[in-house]
Structures are given as C-alpha cells and as structure tokens.
Amino acid sequence: MLTSALTIAGFDGSGGAGLQADLKTFSALGCYGMSVLTALPIQNTCGVRNCFNMPLAAIEEQLDAIFSDIAPNAIKIGMLFNQEIVHLVAEFLAKHASNIPIILDPVMVAKSGDYLLLPEAIDTLKQELIPQVTLITPNINEAQALSGIEIETPNEMLKSAEIIHQLGNVNVLLKGGHLAGTSCDDLLFTASAQYWFKAPRIETINTHGTGCTLSAAIAANLAHGNDLISSCQNAKDYLYQAMLSFKDVTIGHGHGPVNHFHQWWN
C-alpha cells in the first residue's frame, strides 16, 4: 500500500528548507509527498529577503484539492506566517484530519532573524492549532516563546516542555541543539513519560532546514505506522547522517543545507 505524507508549509527556492526539504525527506523515507503552500519567502542560505502572502482562498483551495483526492497518512505543518493562516489551517484540519497524525514545527524566526510567524499569531497557534496536533517540535527559542521560560539547562527544558504539553495535552519534542555543549540532546515529553534522544554535536555551518527535515522525518515515520518514540529516534538518526554527509560541503554563502539523500549520494 502506498504511504503518503502532506506538508503544509512555506517555500524555499534554495531547496534546503520549507516545502522543498519536506518533500525530499518524505521521498528519502519512502513516502509519496504532497504539499500545500502557505507563504512565499524569498530566501537563500544567507537569509530571508522578503515574504509574500498567499491569499487565504488559495490555501483553502489547495487543502480541499488534496483532501478530496488523496488522504495523507501523516501531516507536517511548518511556516504559517500570520494568525489568519493559523486559524484557516486549524479550522480545516479539525474538520478533515481528526484521525491523522499531525506534526507541528512551530517555525517562528529564521536563522537570519526574519519572522516566519508574526508574534501576534502565537496566541492563535496556542489556542487553535496546538491542541489538535500529535506532536510539536520547538527549538529552544521557540519553546521559550511558547512557555515563557528562559532555557539554559536540561532541567529548564523539562519545565518548558511541561508547560507546552499543558497547552492541549500535546506531545512535545523540545530540540536542544541551541544549548551549549558537545551533545545535541532532544527531549520527548508525553503525558506518561519523558525520553532523551542524544547525539554528538556536528561542527558545521550547514544547518539550513534542520528543523524542517526532522519534523518531516517524524511525519514520514508515523505515516509508515511506527510509534512516536521510534519515529523520533529514527528521524534524529536520519538527520544526524544527513548533516554528517554535508558537514564540509559548500553550498551557497551562508548556512548550507543537509544531504537528504545521503543513503544514495557519495
């Protein structure tokens, strides 16, 4: 049986993040990938130059076109940009995706400092979308914005994850890569237990699209029927190898991408 995954996210013409990274990840992990475009950032490895809004009707019609034809086995949500888009996506998924695993990567700010989710949309995200999703995958900065807690230690990661969990009984994978140290450890916080996924830090500037890739990999694993813990571990292993493969490669003049097809490329 064909396994499919849908990404609802923004655009990256340089190919390392957003829809492009998600579709590459889905393909690499054996899923038929589909996409709904929510916003058109003009970006490359050096940063975001501009961002153009998509008409709400265009986003809704894209969603309707997919769901009326091909039911996805899992959904990954990335860039939503403003509160109107958050509300639209939340309302649509509440009607059409109640039995589908949903992974929310709450992308808020690009590495260049540009907003990918306007600050006034955060409350809408908390109230309308987070309670619906299977898993949310914030990095340290996003977790601080969602929980209101400054995070500098693993214990503060636990406190922040618990607060985010309480926003809607949602599972939380809090990524620890922005903390100092030689290890990049991620925390999975669920209603029943907490799990740490550990990996040595890779010294590289090629980190463009790592969050997109991880969340898409989790969605692909869930689409194949893996449980949440295995999906998170498999996704972290996949991302680690994708980063390792391209750690010394130069693509662009800024933060380069990871190698989504490291299994096949020499």
C-alpha positions as CSV (number, residue, x, y, z in Angstrom):
1,M,0.0,0.0,0.0
2,L,1.3,3.4,-0.9
3,T,2.1,5.6,2.1
4,S,1.7,9.4,1.7
5,A,2.6,12.5,3.7
6,L,1.5,16.1,3.3
7,T,3.5,19.2,4.2
8,I,1.7,22.5,4.9
9,A,4.5,25.0,4.8
10,G,6.4,27.9,3.2
11,F,8.7,27.9,0.2
12,D,12.5,27.9,-0.1
13,G,13.8,28.4,-3.6
14,S,17.3,27.5,-2.4
15,G,16.0,24.0,-1.7
16,G,17.2,23.4,1.9
17,A,14.2,24.2,4.0
18,G,10.4,24.5,3.8
19,L,8.4,22.5,1.3
20,Q,11.4,21.5,-0.6
21,A,13.2,20.0,2.4
22,D,10.0,18.2,3.5
23,L,9.3,16.7,0.1
24,K,13.0,15.5,-0.2
25,T,12.7,13.9,3.3
26,F,9.4,12.2,2.5
27,S,10.9,10.8,-0.7
28,A,14.1,9.6,1.1
29,L,12.0,7.8,3.7
30,G,9.6,6.1,1.3
31,C,6.6,8.3,1.4
32,Y,4.7,9.9,-1.5
33,G,5.0,13.6,-0.7
34,M,2.3,16.2,-1.3
35,S,2.3,19.9,-0.4
36,V,0.2,23.0,0.4
37,L,2.0,26.3,0.1
38,T,1.2,28.8,2.9
39,A,3.6,31.7,2.2
40,L,6.3,32.7,-0.3
41,P,9.5,33.7,1.4
42,I,12.3,34.9,-0.9
43,Q,15.3,33.3,0.7
44,N,18.6,31.5,0.3
45,T,21.3,30.2,2.5
46,C,22.1,33.7,3.7
47,G,18.6,34.6,4.9
48,V,15.1,35.8,4.0
49,R,14.9,38.8,1.7
50,N,11.2,39.3,1.6
51,C,8.0,37.4,2.2
52,F,4.8,37.5,0.1
53,N,1.4,36.5,1.5
54,M,-0.7,33.8,-0.1
55,P,-4.4,34.6,-0.5
56,L,-6.3,32.7,2.1
57,A,-8.6,31.3,-0.6
58,A,-5.6,29.8,-2.4
59,I,-4.5,28.0,0.8
60,E,-8.0,26.7,1.5
61,E,-8.5,25.5,-2.1
62,Q,-5.1,23.7,-2.0
63,L,-6.1,21.9,1.2
64,D,-9.5,21.0,-0.3
65,A,-7.9,19.7,-3.5
66,I,-5.6,17.4,-1.6
67,F,-8.1,16.0,0.9
68,S,-10.8,15.5,-1.7
69,D,-8.4,13.3,-3.7
70,I,-5.6,11.7,-1.7
71,A,-5.9,11.2,2.1
72,P,-2.5,11.6,3.7
73,N,-1.2,9.1,6.2
74,A,0.5,11.9,8.2
75,I,0.7,15.7,8.1
76,K,3.7,18.0,8.8
77,I,3.0,21.7,9.4
78,G,5.7,24.3,9.1
79,M,5.6,28.0,8.3
80,L,2.1,29.6,8.7
81,F,3.2,33.2,8.9
82,N,0.1,35.0,10.3
83,Q,-2.9,34.4,12.5
84,E,-5.4,34.2,9.6
85,I,-3.4,31.3,8.1
86,V,-3.1,29.6,11.5
87,H,-6.9,29.9,12.0
88,L,-7.7,28.7,8.5
89,V,-5.4,25.6,8.8
90,A,-6.6,24.8,12.3
91,E,-10.3,25.0,11.2
92,F,-9.8,22.9,8.1
93,L,-7.8,20.1,9.9
94,A,-10.4,20.0,12.7
95,K,-13.0,19.0,10.1
96,H,-10.9,16.8,7.9
97,A,-7.9,15.3,9.8
98,S,-9.1,14.2,13.2
99,N,-7.6,10.7,12.7
100,I,-4.4,11.7,11.0
101,P,-1.1,12.1,12.9
102,I,0.0,15.8,12.7
103,I,3.5,17.1,13.4
104,L,3.7,20.9,14.1
105,D,7.1,22.5,13.6
106,P,6.3,26.0,15.1
107,V,8.8,27.9,12.9
108,M,8.9,31.5,14.2
109,V,12.2,33.1,13.3
110,A,14.7,32.3,10.5
111,K,18.4,32.0,11.3
112,S,18.7,35.4,9.8
113,G,16.4,36.9,12.4
114,D,13.4,37.3,10.0
115,Y,9.9,36.5,11.2
116,L,8.4,33.3,9.8
117,L,5.5,33.5,12.2
118,L,4.3,37.0,13.2
119,P,4.3,37.5,17.0
120,E,0.6,38.3,17.1
121,A,-0.1,34.8,15.7
122,I,1.4,32.9,18.6
123,D,-1.7,33.1,20.8
124,T,-3.8,31.7,17.9
125,L,-1.3,28.9,17.5
126,K,-1.6,28.0,21.1
127,Q,-5.4,28.2,21.3
128,E,-6.5,26.7,18.0
129,L,-3.8,24.5,16.5
130,I,-1.5,23.1,19.2
131,P,-4.4,21.3,21.0
132,Q,-5.1,19.4,17.7
133,V,-1.6,18.1,16.9
134,T,0.1,14.8,17.8
135,L,3.5,16.4,18.4
136,I,5.0,19.8,18.4
137,T,8.8,20.2,17.7
138,P,10.1,23.6,19.0
139,N,13.7,24.5,19.2
140,I,15.0,26.3,22.3
141,N,14.0,29.8,21.1
142,E,10.5,28.7,20.0
143,A,10.0,26.8,23.3
144,Q,10.9,30.0,25.2
145,A,8.3,31.9,23.3
146,L,5.6,29.3,23.8
147,S,6.3,28.6,27.5
148,G,7.6,32.0,28.8
149,I,10.6,30.2,30.4
150,E,14.2,31.0,29.7
151,I,16.1,27.8,28.8
152,E,19.7,27.3,29.6
153,T,19.8,23.8,31.1
154,P,18.2,20.4,30.7
155,N,16.0,21.0,33.8
156,E,14.7,24.2,32.2
157,M,14.0,22.2,29.0
158,L,11.8,19.8,31.2
159,K,9.9,22.7,32.8
160,S,9.3,24.4,29.4
161,A,8.2,21.2,27.8
162,E,5.7,20.5,30.6
163,I,4.1,24.0,30.1
164,I,3.8,23.5,26.3
165,H,2.4,20.0,26.9
166,Q,-0.4,21.6,29.1
167,L,-1.5,23.8,26.2
168,G,-3.5,20.9,24.9
169,N,-2.2,17.6,26.2
170,V,0.2,17.7,23.3
171,N,3.4,15.6,23.0
172,V,6.5,17.8,22.8
173,L,9.8,17.2,21.2
174,L,12.0,20.0,22.5
175,K,15.2,20.2,20.5
176,G,18.3,21.0,22.4
177,G,20.7,21.9,19.6
178,H,20.8,25.6,20.6
179,L,22.2,24.9,24.0
180,A,25.9,25.0,24.6
181,G,27.9,21.7,24.8
182,T,29.3,18.8,22.8
183,S,26.0,17.0,22.7
184,C,22.7,17.9,21.0
185,D,20.0,16.2,23.1
186,D,16.3,16.4,22.4
187,L,13.6,15.8,25.0
188,L,10.3,14.0,24.1
189,F,7.7,14.9,26.8
190,T,4.5,12.9,26.8
191,A,1.7,12.6,29.3
192,S,3.2,9.4,30.7
193,A,7.0,9.7,30.4
194,Q,10.0,11.6,29.2
195,Y,12.7,10.4,26.8
196,W,16.0,11.9,25.8
197,F,17.5,11.4,22.4
198,K,21.2,12.1,22.3
199,A,23.7,12.7,19.6
200,P,27.2,14.3,19.4
201,R,27.3,17.8,18.1
202,I,28.4,18.1,14.5
203,E,30.7,21.1,13.9
204,T,29.3,22.6,10.7
205,I,27.6,25.8,9.4
206,N,25.3,23.6,7.2
207,T,22.2,23.7,9.4
208,H,19.7,25.3,7.0
209,G,16.4,23.3,7.2
210,T,17.4,21.0,10.0
211,G,14.1,21.7,11.9
212,C,12.0,21.2,8.8
213,T,13.9,17.9,8.0
214,L,13.5,16.5,11.5
215,S,9.8,17.2,11.7
216,A,9.2,15.8,8.2
217,A,11.1,12.7,9.0
218,I,9.0,12.1,12.1
219,A,5.8,12.6,10.0
220,A,7.1,10.0,7.4
221,N,7.9,7.5,10.2
222,L,4.4,7.9,11.7
223,A,2.9,7.6,8.2
224,H,4.6,4.2,8.0
225,G,2.9,3.1,11.2
226,N,5.9,3.5,13.6
227,D,5.1,4.6,17.2
228,L,6.0,8.1,18.4
229,I,9.2,7.1,20.3
230,S,10.6,5.1,17.4
231,S,9.6,7.8,14.9
232,C,11.5,10.5,16.9
233,Q,14.6,8.3,17.2
234,N,14.6,7.2,13.6
235,A,14.2,10.9,12.5
236,K,17.0,12.0,14.7
237,D,19.3,9.3,13.3
238,Y,18.3,10.3,9.7
239,L,19.0,14.0,10.4
240,Y,22.3,13.2,12.0
241,Q,23.5,11.3,8.9
242,A,22.2,14.0,6.6
243,M,24.2,16.6,8.5
244,L,27.3,14.5,8.7
245,S,27.2,13.8,5.0
246,F,27.3,17.6,4.1
247,K,29.2,19.0,7.1
248,D,32.2,20.0,5.0
249,V,30.4,20.8,1.7
250,T,30.0,24.3,0.5
251,I,26.6,25.2,-1.0
252,G,25.8,28.9,-1.0
253,H,27.5,31.6,1.0
254,G,25.6,31.2,4.3
255,H,24.1,28.3,6.3
256,G,24.2,25.4,3.8
257,P,21.6,22.5,3.6
258,V,21.8,18.9,4.8
259,N,22.0,15.9,2.5
260,H,18.5,14.5,2.4
261,F,19.7,11.7,0.1
262,H,22.8,10.7,1.9
263,Q,21.9,7.0,1.6
264,W,22.4,7.2,-2.2
265,W,24.9,10.1,-2.8
266,N,28.6,9.5,-2.4
